[in-house]
């Protein structure tokens, strides 16, 4: 039975906004339009896996989601709050951006750890500088988080003495310790040797199972099958297709999706 207008209004009042809402997102670099009108909503606890060929706009989408790249057009909201405040002063906008970015953790292909800091002090950095936490409390929290990802014996080890998988787990922990509303992963395993990939994917699987909201750009199709609630295929700056893992991998609807999956699943 169709809902009345009053019922729709009441439902809208009690339903929380999506954790991430992206509206008509566009991004150009000069004359090159990399994103061409992305519309997307991510619900709390959802893992969205984004797949597609190189140059399709996947990484740019993530970087625009937390405003590391400023969109050319469109909007990004986290729990109903927009990143951009068009009428705000430059200083107010910068403060707002910093506050919003703290809610959107990001893990890159490269680990981006401070080489002169240990695993522990890398993870503590955001708590000290951004949160203004006292050192004892920051150390206690960072230690507990590193223990959760299996690095309790590497607290005082520098990045150069860690394997690639261990470095990426530190990078994930550094983002997680800030208690973000959503985590973005940009090909987090692509720089790792094959034998190290699974230890990072295991951490990501646990995060998904624990209900963390995640957007994951990856070529790890088994991870997508196992963990994603939705799989989104991008090409040429647009969303070509979005479906459940079962639908995406068993019966994709678009020819471009079929060609991509045939190639990548065979490799």
KOLMARLUM-875754 format. One line per 4 residues: their letters; for each residue x, y, z of N, C-alpha, C, O, CB. Coordinates in steps of 0.2 Angstrom, whole numbers, plus 5000, padded with zeros to 4 digits. Each point is the difference from the previous one (the first is absolute). Glycine has a CB too. Example, Ala and Ser with C-alpha at 12.3 -4.5 7.8 and 13.67 -1.06 7.14 Angstrom:
REM KOLMARLUM-875754
AS> 5066,4972,5039,4996,5006,5000,5004,5006,5000,5005,4999,5003,4986,4995,5003; 5007,5011,4990,5004,5006,5001,4996,5005,5003,5003,5006,5001,5003,4991,4989 $
***
This chain:
REM KOLMARLUM-875754
XXXX> 5004,4994,5000,4996,5006,5000,5004,5006,5000,5005,5001,5004,4986,4993,5002; 5008,5011,4990,5004,5006,4999,4999,5004,5007,4995,5000,5003,5003,5000,4984; 5008,5003,5015,5000,5004,5006,4996,5007,4998,5001,5003,4995,5010,4991,5009; 4986,5009,5001,4997,5007,5000,5006,5005,5000,5006,4998,5002,4983,4998,5003 $
XXXX> 5010,5010,4993,5005,5005,5001,5002,5001,5007,5006,5001,5002,4990,5005,4988; 4999,4994,5015,5002,5000,5007,5005,4995,5002,5004,5001,5004,4985,5005,4998; 5009,4988,4996,5004,4994,5002,5007,5001,4997,5005,4998,5003,4985,4994,4997; 5011,5010,4994,5007,5001,4997,5004,5005,5004,5006,4999,5001,4989,4998,4987 $
XXXX> 5001,5009,5014,5004,5005,5004,5002,4997,5006,5006,5002,5003,4987,5007,4992; 5003,4987,5009,5001,4997,5006,5006,4996,4999,5005,5000,5005,4983,5001,4999; 5012,4995,4991,5006,4995,4999,5006,5004,4999,5005,4998,5002,4987,4993,4993; 5008,5014,5001,5006,5004,4999,5003,5003,5006,5006,5001,5001,4990,5001,4988 $
XXXX> 5000,4999,5016,5002,5003,5006,5004,4995,5004,5004,5002,5004,4986,5006,4996; 5008,4986,5000,5003,4995,5005,5006,4996,4996,5004,4998,5004,4985,5001,5002; 5011,5002,4987,5005,4996,4997,5006,5004,5000,5000,5006,4998,4992,4989,4995; 5014,5003,5010,5006,5004,5000,5003,5001,4992,4998,4996,4996,5005,4999,5016 $
XXXX> 5000,5010,4987,5003,5001,4993,5005,4995,4999,5003,4997,5004,4995,5015,4996; 5004,4987,4993,5005,4995,4999,5007,5003,5003,5000,5006,5001,4994,4990,4988; 5010,4999,5012,5007,5002,5003,5003,5005,4995,5003,5005,5001,4998,4984,5006; 4999,5009,4986,5003,5004,4995,4994,5001,4995,4997,4995,4997,5015,5000,5005 $
XXXX> 4987,5011,4995,4996,5002,4995,5004,5004,4995,5002,5005,5002,4987,4994,5005; 5011,4999,4987,5004,5003,4994,4994,5002,4995,4997,4996,4998,5014,4998,5004; 4989,5012,4996,4995,5003,4995,5004,5003,4994,5003,5005,5001,4988,4997,5009; 5007,4995,4985,5003,5003,4993,5007,5002,5000,5002,5006,4998,4986,4998,5000 $
XXXX> 5016,4992,5005,5007,5002,5001,5004,5000,4993,5000,4995,4996,5000,5000,5016; 5003,5010,4987,5004,5001,4994,5007,5003,5002,5001,5004,5004,4989,4998,4989; 5015,4995,5003,5007,5003,5001,5004,5000,4994,5000,4995,4996,5000,5000,5015; 5002,5011,4987,5004,5001,4994,5007,5002,5002,5001,5004,5005,4989,4999,4988 $
XXXX> 5015,4995,5003,5007,5002,5000,5001,5004,4994,5002,4996,4995,5002,4995,5013; 4996,5015,4992,5000,5004,4993,4994,4998,4996,4994,5000,5002,5019,5000,4998; 4988,4998,4994,4995,4998,4995,4998,4992,5001,4995,4998,4997,5009,5011,4995; 5000,4988,5012,4998,4993,5001,4995,4999,5006,5002,5001,5006,5010,4996,4990 $
XXXX> 4982,5000,5002,4995,4999,5005,5001,4993,5003,4998,4995,4996,4994,5013,4999; 5010,4991,5011,5002,4993,5003,4994,4997,5003,4999,4994,5000,5012,5010,5002; 4984,5000,5001,4994,4998,5003,4994,5004,4997,5001,5006,4999,5005,4991,5012; 4989,4999,4987,4995,5003,4995,4993,4999,5003,4996,4998,4997,5012,5000,4993 $
XXXX> 4991,5004,5016,4994,5000,5003,4998,4994,5004,4996,4995,4998,5000,5011,4993; 5008,4993,5015,4999,4994,5004,4995,5002,5006,5000,5005,5003,5012,4991,4995; 4983,4999,5002,4995,5000,5006,5000,4994,5003,5000,4994,4998,4993,5013,4996; 5008,4993,5013,5001,4994,5004,4998,5002,5007,5001,5005,5003,5009,4992,4990 $
XXXX> 4988,4997,5010,4998,5001,5008,5003,4993,5003,4999,4995,4997,4991,5012,5001; 5013,4994,5008,5003,4995,5003,4997,4999,5007,5000,5005,5004,5011,4996,4990; 4986,4994,5008,4996,4999,5006,5005,4998,5006,5005,4998,4998,4984,4999,4996; 5009,5004,5012,5004,4998,5006,5001,4993,4999,4996,4996,4999,5000,5013,5008 $
XXXX> 5011,4989,4994,5002,4993,5001,5001,4997,4993,5001,4994,5000,4993,5005,5011; 5005,5005,4984,5000,4997,4993,5007,5000,4997,5004,5005,5002,4984,4999,4996; 5014,4991,4999,5007,5000,4996,4998,5000,4993,4997,4995,4997,5009,4998,5012; 4996,5012,4988,4999,5001,4992,5007,4999,4997,5005,5003,5002,4986,5005,4999 $
XXXX> 5010,4987,4995,5006,4999,4996,4999,5003,4993,4995,4998,4996,5008,4991,5011; 5002,5015,4991,5000,5003,4994,5006,4997,4995,5005,4999,5002,4991,5012,5004; 5001,4987,4989,5005,4996,4995,5000,5004,4993,4995,5004,4999,5003,4985,5007; 5007,5010,4990,5000,5003,4993,5007,5000,4998,5005,4999,5004,4985,5008,4999 $
XXXX> 5011,4995,4991,5006,5000,4997,5004,5006,5002,4997,5005,5003,4999,4989,4987; 5011,5006,5009,5004,5006,5002,4997,5006,4996,4999,4999,4994,5011,4994,5009; 4990,5013,5000,4998,5006,4997,4993,5001,5000,4997,5004,4996,5013,4995,4997; 4986,4997,5010,4993,5000,5000,4997,5005,5005,4994,5002,5000,5005,4986,4997 $
XXXX> 5005,5015,5007,4998,5005,5005,4999,4997,5007,4998,5004,5005,4997,5002,4986; 5007,4988,5011,4999,4997,5006,5004,5004,5006,4997,5002,5005,5001,4987,4989; 5008,5012,5005,5004,5003,5005,4998,5008,5001,5000,5002,5005,5009,4990,4992; 4989,5011,4997,4998,5007,5000,4993,5000,5004,4999,5005,5004,5007,4998,4985 $
XXXX> 4990,4992,5010,4994,5000,5004,5001,5000,5008,4997,5004,5004,4998,4990,4986; 5010,5002,5012,5002,5000,5007,5003,5006,5002,4998,5003,5006,5004,4985,4993; 5002,5015,4998,5003,5006,5002,4996,5006,5000,5001,5005,5004,5009,4991,4991; 4984,5004,5001,4995,5005,5000,4996,4999,5006,4997,5004,5003,5003,4997,4985 $
XXXX> 4999,4992,5014,4995,4999,5005,5003,5003,5007,4996,5002,5004,5001,4987,4990; 5009,5011,5007,5003,5004,5006,5003,5007,4999,5004,5002,5004,4997,4986,5001; 4998,5014,4988,5002,5007,4998,5008,5000,5000,5002,5006,5001,4987,4999,5004; 5014,4990,4995,5007,5001,4998,5001,5003,4993,5005,5003,4998,4998,4987,5009 $
XXXX> 4992,5008,4989,4999,5004,4993,4993,5004,5001,4995,4997,5002,5012,4994,4991; 4993,5015,5005,4994,5004,5001,4996,4998,4993,5002,5002,4995,5003,5007,5012; 4989,4989,4994,4995,4999,4994,5000,5006,4996,4999,5006,5003,4995,4985,5003; 5005,5008,4988,4998,5006,4995,4993,5002,5001,4998,5006,4999,5011,4990,4993 $
XXXX> 4987,4999,5009,4993,5001,5001,4997,4994,5004,5003,4995,5001,4996,5012,4988; 4995,4995,5014,4997,4995,5004,5001,5000,5008,5004,5005,5002,4997,4988,4988; 4997,5002,5014,5001,5001,5007,5001,4993,5003,4998,4995,4997,4994,5015,5003; 5011,4990,5006,5002,4994,5004,4997,5002,5007,5002,5005,5003,5008,4991,4990 $
XXXX> 4987,4999,5010,4997,5001,5007,5002,4994,5004,5000,4994,4997,4991,5013,4999; 5011,4994,5010,5001,4995,5005,4995,5001,5005,5000,5005,5004,5012,4994,4994; 4984,4996,5003,4994,5000,5005,4996,5006,4999,4998,5003,5005,5009,4990,5003; 4992,5009,4986,4996,5006,4999,5003,5007,5000,4997,5005,4999,4994,4988,5006 $
XXXX> 5016,5007,4997,5003,5006,5000,5005,5001,4994,5004,4995,4999,4996,5004,5014; 4999,5006,4983,5004,5001,4994,5007,5002,5002,5002,5003,5005,4988,5000,4989; 5015,4995,5001,5007,5002,5001,5001,5007,4998,5003,5004,5004,5000,4984,4993; 4993,5014,4998,5001,5007,4998,4995,5005,5003,4994,4998,5001,5011,4998,4988 $
XXXX> 4998,5010,5014,4995,5005,5002,5001,5006,4996,5005,5004,5002,4996,4991,5010; 4996,5006,4983,5001,5005,4995,5000,5007,5002,5004,5004,4998,4991,4989,4994; 5001,5008,5014,5000,5007,5002,5004,5002,5006,5000,5005,5003,4988,4995,4993; 5016,4995,5006,5005,5001,5005,5006,5003,4998,5002,5000,4994,4994,4990,5011 $
XXXX> 5007,5013,5000,5007,5003,4999,5005,4995,4998,4999,4994,5002,4998,5016,5006; 5009,4992,4989,5005,4995,4999,5002,4996,5006,5001,4994,5000,5003,5013,4990; 4997,4997,5016,5002,4997,5006,4995,4995,5003,5002,4995,5002,5005,5016,5000; 4987,4991,4998,4995,4996,5002,4999,4994,4996,4999,4994,5003,4995,5016,5001 $
XXXX> 5007,4991,4989,4999,4994,4996,5006,4995,5001,4999,4994,5000,4995,5013,4992; 5012,4996,5010,5006,4995,5001,4999,4996,5007,5001,4994,5000,5006,5014,4993; 4990,4996,5012,4999,4996,5006,4994,4995,4999,5001,4994,5003,5002,5016,5003; 4992,4992,4990,4995,4995,4999,5003,4994,4996,4998,4994,5002,4993,5015,4998 $
XXXX> 5013,4992,4995,5003,4994,4996,5004,4996,5004,4999,4994,5000,5001,5013,4990; 5004,4996,5015,5004,4996,5004,4996,4995,5005,5001,4994,5001,5008,5015,4999; 4985,4994,5002,4996,4996,5005,4996,4995,4996,5000,4994,5002,4998,5016,5004; 5000,4991,4987,4997,4995,4996,5005,4995,4998,4998,4994,5001,4994,5014,4995 $
XXXX> 5014,4993,5003,5005,4995,4997,5002,4996,5006,5001,4994,4999,5003,5014,4993; 4995,4994,5014,5002,4996,5006,4994,4994,5000,5002,4995,5004,5004,5015,5002; 4989,4991,4991,4994,4995,5000,5001,4995,4995,4996,4995,4999,4997,5013,5006; 5012,4993,4990,5000,4996,4994,5008,4998,5000,5004,5003,4997,4986,5003,4997 $
XXXX> 5011,4988,5008,5007,4997,5000,5001,4998,4993,4996,4997,4996,5004,5000,5016; 5007,5003,4986,5002,4998,4993,5006,4996,5001,5005,5002,5003,4989,5008,4992; 5007,4984,5001,5006,4996,5000,5001,5000,4992,4996,4998,4996,5001,4995,5015; 5010,5009,4988,5002,5000,4993,5004,4994,4998,5001,4995,5003,4999,5018,4998 $
XXXX> 5001,4987,4992,5004,4995,4997,5007,5000,5004,5003,4994,5002,4991,5007,4987; 5009,5004,5011,5007,5001,5004,4998,5002,5007,4995,5003,5002,5011,5000,4988; 4998,4995,5015,4999,5000,5007,5000,5007,5003,4996,5001,5005,5008,4987,4996; 5000,5016,4996,5000,5007,5003,5002,5001,5007,4997,5004,5004,4995,4998,4987 $
XXXX> 5012,4993,5012,5002,5001,5007,5005,5004,5001,5005,5001,4995,4991,4988,5007; 5005,5014,5004,5006,5005,5001,5006,4995,5001,5000,4996,5005,4992,5013,5000; 5013,4991,4991,5006,4996,5001,5003,5000,5007,5004,4996,5002,4997,5004,4985; 4999,5006,5016,5004,5002,5006,4996,4998,5006,5003,5001,5005,5004,5008,4989 $
XXXX> 4987,4989,5005,4996,4998,5006,4999,4993,5000,4999,4996,4995,4995,5015,5005; 5005,4986,5006,4998,4993,5001,4993,4998,4998,4996,5005,4999,5013,4994,5010; 4989,4995,4991,4993,4998,4998,4996,5004,5006,4995,5002,4998,5008,4986,4997; 4999,5011,5011,4996,5003,5005,4999,5008,4999,4994,5003,5001,5010,4988,5007 $
XXXX> 5001,5012,4991,5000,5008,5000,4997,5002,4993,4997,5005,5000,5013,4996,5007; 4990,4995,4988,4996,5001,4994,4993,5000,5001,4996,5005,4998,5013,4990,4995; 4989,5000,5011,4993,5000,5001,4997,5005,5005,4995,5003,5000,5006,4985,4998; 5004,5014,5007,4998,5005,5005,5000,5007,4997,4996,5005,5003,5009,4988,5005 $
XXXX> 4998,5008,4986,5001,5007,4998,4993,5004,4999,4999,5006,5002,5011,4990,4992; 4985,5001,5003,4993,5003,4999,4997,5002,5007,4997,5005,5000,5002,4989,4989; 5002,5001,5015,4997,5001,5007,5003,5006,5003,4996,5004,5004,5001,4984,4997; 5009,5013,4999,5003,5006,5003,4999,5006,4996,4999,5005,5003,5010,4987,5001 $
XXXX> 4992,5008,4990,5000,5006,4996,4992,5003,4998,4999,5005,5001,5012,4992,4994; 4985,4998,5003,4993,5002,4998,4996,4999,5006,4996,5005,5001,5006,4991,4988; 4998,4999,5015,4995,5000,5006,5003,5003,5006,4996,5002,5004,5001,4987,4991; 5009,5013,5005,5003,5003,5006,5000,4996,5006,4999,5003,5006,4997,5008,4989 $
XXXX> 5004,4983,5004,5000,4995,5006,5007,5000,5004,5005,5001,4996,4987,4992,4997; 5008,5006,5013,5006,5000,5004,5004,4994,4998,4997,4995,4998,4998,5011,5011; 5012,4994,4992,5004,4995,4997,4999,4993,5003,5000,4995,4997,5008,5014,5001; 4991,4991,5008,4998,4993,5004,4994,4997,4997,5000,4994,4999,5006,5010,5011 $
XXXX> 4989,5000,4989,4993,4997,4998,5001,4998,4992,4998,4995,4998,4996,5012,5010; 5010,4997,4988,5001,4998,4993,5004,4994,5000,4998,4996,4995,5001,5016,5002; 5006,4987,5007,5004,4994,5000,4996,4994,5001,5001,4995,4997,5009,5012,5006; 4986,4994,5003,4996,4994,5002,4995,4998,4994,4999,4994,4999,5002,5010,5013 $
XXXX> 4996,5001,4985,4995,4998,4995,5004,4997,4993,4997,4996,4997,4995,5013,5008; 5013,4994,4994,5004,4998,4994,5002,4993,5001,5000,4996,4995,5004,5016,5002; 4999,4987,5009,5002,4993,5001,4995,4995,5000,5001,4994,4997,5007,5011,5010; 4986,4996,4995,4994,4996,5000,4998,4998,4993,4999,4995,4998,4997,5009,5013 $
XXXX> 5004,5001,4985,4998,5000,4993,5005,4995,4996,4998,4996,4996,4996,5015,5004; 5013,4990,5001,5005,4996,4997,4999,4993,5002,5002,4996,4996,5006,5014,5003; 4991,4989,5007,4999,4993,5002,4994,4997,4997,5001,4994,4998,5004,5009,5013; 4990,5001,4987,4994,4997,4997,5002,4997,4993,4997,4996,4997,4996,5012,5009 $
XXXX> 5012,4995,4991,5002,4998,4993,5006,4996,5000,5003,4999,4995,4992,5011,5000; 5007,4987,5011,5005,4995,5000,5007,5003,5000,5005,4997,4998,4987,4996,4997; 5009,5013,5007,5006,5003,5000,5003,5002,5007,5004,5005,5001,4993,5000,4988; 5001,4992,5016,5002,5001,5007,5007,5000,5001,5003,5003,5004,4986,4993,5000 $
XXXX> 5015,5000,4992,5007,4999,5000,5004,5005,4996,5006,4999,5000,4992,4989,5003; 4998,5016,4994,5004,5005,4995,4999,5007,5002,5001,5005,4996,4997,4987,4995; 5000,5009,5015,4998,5007,5002,5006,5005,4999,4999,5006,4998,4993,4989,5010; 5014,5003,4994,5005,5004,5000,5005,4999,4994,5006,5002,5000,4993,4999,5012 $
XXXX> 4998,4996,4982,5004,4999,4994,4998,5005,4995,4995,5003,4999,5005,4985,5003; 5006,5014,4995,4999,5005,4994,4998,4997,4994,5001,4994,4999,5008,5013,5006; 4987,4997,4990,4998,4998,4994,5005,4996,4996,4998,4995,4997,4994,5014,5003; 5014,4993,5000,5005,4997,4996,5001,4992,5002,5002,4996,4996,5003,5015,5002 $
XXXX> 4994,4988,5008,5001,4993,5003,4993,4996,5000,5000,4994,5002,5009,5011,5005; 4986,4998,4990,4994,4996,4999,4999,4997,4993,5002,5004,4995,4993,5003,5014; 5001,4988,4991,4998,4997,4993,4995,5005,4997,4997,5004,5004,5006,4984,4999; 4996,5011,4990,4995,5004,4997,4993,4999,5003,4996,5005,5001,5010,4995,4989 $
XXXX> 4992,4994,5012,4994,4999,5003,4999,5003,5007,4995,5002,5002,5005,4987,4991; 5006,5011,5011,5000,5003,5006,4999,5007,5000,4996,5003,5004,5011,4988,5000; 4996,5012,4991,5000,5007,4999,4993,5002,4998,4997,5005,5003,5015,4996,4994; 4984,4996,4999,4994,5001,4998,4995,4999,5006,4995,5004,5001,5007,4993,4987 $
XXXX> 4999,4998,5016,4996,5000,5006,5001,5006,5005,4995,5002,5003,5006,4985,4996; 5005,5015,5002,5001,5006,5004,4996,5006,4996,4997,5004,5004,5015,4992,5000; 4988,5005,4990,4997,5005,4997,4992,5000,5001,4997,5005,5001,5012,4995,4990; 4989,4994,5009,4992,4998,5001,4999,5002,5007,4995,5004,5002,5004,4987,4990 $
XXXX> 5005,5007,5013,4999,5002,5007,5001,5007,5001,4996,5003,5004,5008,4986,4999; 5000,5015,4994,5001,5007,5000,4993,5004,4998,4998,5005,5004,5015,4994,4994; 4984,4998,4997,4993,5003,4998,4995,4998,5005,4996,5004,5002,5008,4996,4986; 4996,4994,5014,4995,4997,5005,5000,5003,5007,4994,5001,5003,5006,4989,4990 $
XXXX> 5006,5012,5009,5000,5003,5007,4996,5006,5001,4999,5002,5005,5012,4992,4996; 4988,5010,4993,4996,5006,5000,4993,4999,5000,4996,5005,5001,5013,5000,4993; 4989,4988,5007,4993,4999,5000,4995,5003,4994,4996,5003,5002,5006,4996,5011; 5000,5000,4981,4997,5003,4994,4993,4997,5000,4998,4994,5002,5013,5008,4992 $
XXXX> 4984,5001,5002,4994,4998,4999,5000,4995,4994,4996,4996,4999,4999,5015,5005; 5010,4990,4991,5000,4996,4994,5008,5000,4999,5004,5004,5001,4985,4999,4994; 5013,4991,5002,5007,4999,4998,5000,4999,4992,4996,4996,4998,5007,4999,5014; 5002,5008,4985,5001,5000,4993,5007,4996,4999,5005,5002,5003,4988,5009,4995 $
XXXX> 5006,4984,4998,5006,4996,4998,5002,5000,4993,4996,4998,4996,5002,4994,5014; 5007,5011,4988,5002,5001,4993,5006,4995,4998,5006,5001,5001,4991,5011,5000; 5000,4982,4997,5005,4995,4998,5005,4999,5005,5006,5000,4999,4993,5003,4989; 4999,4995,5018,5004,5000,5006,5005,4994,5000,5005,5000,5003,4986,5005,5003 $
XXXX> 5008,4990,4989,5004,4994,5000,5004,5000,4993,5004,4996,4999,4988,4998,5008; 5008,5011,4989,5003,5000,4993,5007,5000,5001,5004,4998,4995,4986,5007,5000; 5013,4999,5010,5007,5000,5000,5004,4995,5004,5006,5000,5001,4992,5012,4999; 4998,4983,5002,5002,4994,5004,5002,4994,4996,4997,4999,4995,4996,5005,5014 $
XXXX> 5012,4992,4993,5002,4994,4997,4994,4995,5001,4996,5001,5005,5016,5001,4997; 4987,4993,4994,4994,4996,5000,4999,4997,5007,4994,4999,5003,5007,4999,4985; 5004,5000,5015,5000,4996,5007,4998,5004,5005,4998,4998,5006,5010,4994,4990; 4992,5015,5003,4999,5005,5006,4992,5003,4999,4998,5003,5005,5015,4999,4996 $
XXXX> 4984,4996,4993,4994,5003,4999,4995,4998,5005,4996,5004,5003,5006,4997,4985; 4998,4992,5014,4994,4998,5004,5000,5002,5007,4995,5001,5003,5006,4989,4990; 5005,5012,5010,5000,5003,5006,4997,5006,5001,4997,5002,5005,5013,4992,4997; 4990,5010,4992,4997,5007,5000,4992,4999,4999,4996,5003,5003,5015,5002,4993 $
XXXX> 4988,4990,4999,4992,4999,4999,4997,4997,5006,4994,5001,5001,5009,4997,4987; 5001,4998,5016,4997,4997,5006,4997,5006,5005,4995,4999,5003,5013,4991,4996; 4997,5015,5002,4998,5006,5004,4994,5003,4997,4995,5002,5004,5017,5000,4999; 4987,4999,4990,4995,5004,4997,4993,4995,5001,4995,5003,5001,5013,5003,4991 $
XXXX> 4993,4988,5007,4994,4995,5001,4997,5001,5007,4994,5001,5001,5011,4991,4991; 5000,5009,5013,4998,5000,5007,4996,5007,5001,4995,5000,5003,5015,4993,5001; 4993,5012,4993,4996,5007,5001,4993,5000,4997,4996,5002,5002,5016,5003,4997; 4988,4991,4995,4993,5000,4997,4995,4996,5004,4995,5002,5001,5011,4999,4988 $
XXXX> 4997,4993,5014,4996,4996,5004,4998,5003,5006,4994,4999,5003,5011,4991,4992; 4999,5015,5008,4998,5004,5006,4995,5006,4998,4998,5003,5005,5014,4994,5000; 4987,5004,4989,4995,5005,4998,5002,5007,4999,4997,5005,5000,4996,4988,5007; 5014,5007,4991,5003,5007,4998,4997,5001,4993,5001,4996,4996,5009,5003,5012 $
XXXX> 4988,5007,4991,4998,5002,4993,5006,5001,4996,5005,5004,5002,4985,5002,5002; 5011,4991,4990,5006,5000,4996,4998,5001,4993,4995,4997,4997,5011,4996,5011; 4999,5011,4988,5000,5000,4993,5007,4998,4998,5005,5003,5002,4986,5006,4997; 5009,4985,4997,5006,4997,4999,5001,4999,4992,4996,4997,4996,5003,4997,5015 $
XXXX> 5006,5010,4987,5003,4999,4993,5005,4994,5000,5005,5000,5003,4993,5012,4994; 5000,4983,4999,5005,4994,5000,4999,4996,4993,4995,5000,4997,5004,5000,5016; 5006,4996,4986,4999,4995,4995,5000,4993,5003,5000,4995,4996,5007,5012,4996; 4992,4993,5014,5000,4993,5004,4992,4998,4999,4996,5002,5005,5014,5001,5003 $
XXXX> 4989,4993,4987,4993,4998,4999,4997,4995,5005,4994,5000,5002,5008,5002,4986; 5002,4994,5015,4998,4996,5005,4998,5004,5007,4995,4998,5003,5012,4992,4992; 4997,5015,5006,4998,5004,5006,4993,5003,4998,4996,5001,5005,5016,5002,4998; 4987,5000,4991,4994,5003,4998,4994,4995,5001,4995,5002,5003,5011,5005,4989 $
XXXX> 4995,4987,5006,4995,4994,5001,4998,4999,5007,4994,5000,5002,5010,4995,4987; 5001,5005,5015,4999,4998,5007,4997,5005,5005,4997,4999,5004,5013,4993,4994; 4992,5015,5000,4999,5005,5005,4995,5005,4998,4997,5003,5004,5015,4995,5000; 4988,5004,4989,4996,5005,4998,4993,4999,5001,4997,4995,4999,5012,5008,4993 $
XXXX> 4987,5003,5010,4993,4999,4999,4998,5002,4993,4995,4998,4997,5004,5005,5015; 5005,5002,4985,4999,5002,4993,5006,5001,4997,5005,5001,5003,4985,5005,5000; 5010,4992,4990,5006,5001,4996,4998,5005,4995,4995,4999,4996,5010,4989,5006; 5000,5017,4997,4998,5005,4995,5006,5000,4994,5006,5000,5002,4988,5007,5007 $
XXXX> 5004,4992,4985,5005,5000,4994,5000,5007,4997,4994,5003,4998,5004,4985,5000; 5008,5015,5002,5000,5007,4997,5005,4999,4994,5004,4996,4999,4995,5010,5012; 4999,4999,4984,5004,5000,4994,4999,5007,4997,4994,5003,5000,5005,4985,4998; 5006,5015,5000,5000,5007,4997,4996,5005,5004,4997,5004,4997,5004,4990,4992 $
XXXX> 5000,5006,5017,4998,5005,5005,4992,4999,5002,4998,5005,5003,5011,5002,4992; 4988,4988,5003,4993,4999,5002,4999,4993,5003,5004,4996,4999,4993,5012,4992; 4998,4991,5013,4998,4994,5003,4996,4996,4994,4995,5002,4998,5004,5003,5014; 5004,4990,4986,4997,4996,4994,4995,4995,5003,4994,4999,4997,5016,5002,4997 $
XXXX> 4991,4996,5012,4996,4995,5003,5001,4999,5007,5006,5001,5003,4994,4993,4986; 4995,5005,5015,5001,4999,5007,4995,4995,5002,4994,5000,4999,5010,5012,5003; 4999,4983,5002,4995,4994,5002,5003,4996,5006,5006,5002,5002,4991,4997,4986; 5000,4996,5014,5003,4996,5005,5005,4996,4997,5001,4999,4994,4988,5000,5012 $
XXXX> 5016,4998,4998,5005,4996,4998,4998,4994,4995,5003,4999,4995,5004,5005,5015; 4988,4993,4993,4997,4994,4996,4998,5002,4993,5001,4997,4995,4995,4998,5016; 5000,5011,4989,4997,5002,4993,5006,5003,4996,5000,4999,4994,4989,5004,5012; 5016,5000,4997,5005,5003,4996,5005,4995,4997,5001,5000,4994,4998,5010,5013 $
XXXX> 5002,4985,4997,5005,4995,4997,4996,4994,4996,5004,4997,4996,5004,5006,5014; 4986,4996,4992,4996,4994,4996,4997,5003,4994,5000,4996,4995,4999,4998,5016; 4998,5012,4989,4996,5002,4995,5000,5007,4999,4995,5004,5000,4998,4987,5001; 5013,5012,4997,5001,5007,4999,4995,5002,4994,4999,4996,4995,5013,5004,5010 $
XXXX> 4986,5006,4995,4995,5002,4995,5003,5004,4994,4997,5000,4995,4994,5001,5014; 5014,5002,4992,5003,5005,4995,5006,4996,4997,5004,4997,5003,4992,5013,5003; 5004,4991,4987,5006,4997,4996,5006,5002,5003,5005,4996,5000,4988,5003,4990; 5008,5007,5011,5007,5003,5003,5002,4996,5006,5006,4998,5001,4992,5013,4994 $
XXXX> 4997,4988,5010,5001,4997,5006,5002,4992,4998,5005,4998,5003,4987,5010,5003; 5005,4989,4990,5001,4993,4998,5008,4999,4997,5003,4996,5002,4984,5003,4996; 5015,5006,4998,5006,5000,4997,5006,5001,5005,5005,4996,5000,4990,5008,4990; 5003,5000,5015,5005,5002,5005,5001,4994,5005,5006,4998,5001,4991,5014,4999 $
XXXX> 4997,4985,5002,5001,4994,5005,5003,4994,4996,5003,4996,5003,4987,5009,5003; 5008,4994,4988,5003,4994,4996,5008,5001,5000,5003,4995,5001,4986,5004,4992; 5013,5007,5006,5007,5001,5000,5004,4999,5007,5005,4997,5000,4993,5011,4990; 4999,4995,5015,5003,5001,5006,4999,4993,5004,5005,4998,5004,4993,5014,4997 $
XXX> 4997,4984,4998,4999,4994,5004,5004,4995,4996,5002,4995,5003,4987,5008,5001; 5013,4998,4990,5004,4995,4997,5008,5001,5001,5004,4995,5000,4987,5005,4991; 5011,5006,5011,5007,5002,5002,5002,4997,5007,5006,5001,5001,4993,5009,4992 $
***
